Amino acid sequence: MADHVVVLESAQPFEPVCDALARAVSAHGFGVIGSHNLGETFRGKGLSFPEECRVFEVCEPHQAARVLGADMQLSTALPCRISVYTEAGRTKVAMVRPQGLLQMLSSDPALAEVAGEVEATTLAIIREAVGQS
């Protein structure tokens, strides 16, 4: 699994990294189509959850349309998700690599190309968000 997941650490606190991620998503031509504050949700349900975790659903519509134009079943893998979370006082940003995810679902070489392009951009977004740009 480690090969299919990217995790980068930031020296910044959780909220500034979330803000930086949202800006980087937009700067790279993607959009945030939703976010889920899992820590807040869990605590709101009465669970003891000391960490923060926000999952951003991000998408570049042209790339997503290419994927869905080839195979609508791949809608199950969209949109891309980037997670910002804390772990033992450290802020981390993670995602499942689009290329690895797509390889599990399709052998179409054209889609592998799209996944490579999306992965390169989402990695740049994460690097920017953690201050490694």
Secondary structure as GFF3:
##gff-version 3
##sequence-region A 1 133
A	DSSP	three_ten_helix	2	4	.	.	.	ID=ss1
A	DSSP	beta_strand	5	10	.	.	.	ID=ss2
A	DSSP	alpha_helix	14	27	.	.	.	ID=ss3
A	DSSP	beta_strand	31	37	.	.	.	ID=ss4
A	DSSP	alpha_helix	38	44	.	.	.	ID=ss5
A	DSSP	beta_strand	53	59	.	.	.	ID=ss6
A	DSSP	alpha_helix	61	70	.	.	.	ID=ss7
A	DSSP	three_ten_helix	72	77	.	.	.	ID=ss8
A	DSSP	beta_strand	80	87	.	.	.	ID=ss9
A	DSSP	beta_strand	90	96	.	.	.	ID=ss10
A	DSSP	alpha_helix	98	105	.	.	.	ID=ss11
A	DSSP	alpha_helix	109	130	.	.	.	ID=ss12
###
